[in-house]
Amino acid sequence: MTQSLELRKLTMSSALVAIAFAIELLIKFVLPMFNMPFGGNFIGLSMLPMVIVGFLYGFKYGIIAGFVYGVFEVMLAPSGYIIGWSFLLDYLIGFTAYGLTGLFVGKLKSVKYVVFGVLLAGFVRYLSVSFAGVIFWSETANFDAFVYSFVYYNLGYNVSTTVITLAILILIRKRIVMLNEDFLGKHLSSEQ
């Protein structure tokens, strides 16, 4: 792989992380009615650019981009709710899960692989943040932390985020591939 191709992939991955963070800021502060009280929101459009990284550039880029995004997300987290397990499961593993779409690198033109990739990333994120909630609430709450975290709190916004991301990505996937080929250069994209 040429240095030029590597640099272009790194540049685009960084740009997509920045776009995801900007989307998250916009939703958090302009549309606060869609935010959950302890983090997360029903219009999680930041998932879209994050899963695109994996589909375009593979597992390595997807996982690193998701990890970096998770570190940035800590800055937006409600104060007092980030403990060791929450930091690991909610932020690092939860957002890094978006990079699992890298298992389907180069398959963005196929609806079947887009569906598999987005559902896998969304499901692993859902599991991770739900287990974080179980750990957090089981130490302090007098209710069933498992049911609360897996059903009442995390299910709704994770499903809506995944479905919205999937619907938009199915609509724009071919254009994303074309833009990426233009960005990488036709001769460089064949070296992927």
Summary of the structure (lengths in Angstrom):
residues: 192
radius of gyration: 16.9
end to end distance: 7.4
largest distance: 60.7
contacts: 666
relative contact order: 0.15
helix: 81%
strand: 1%
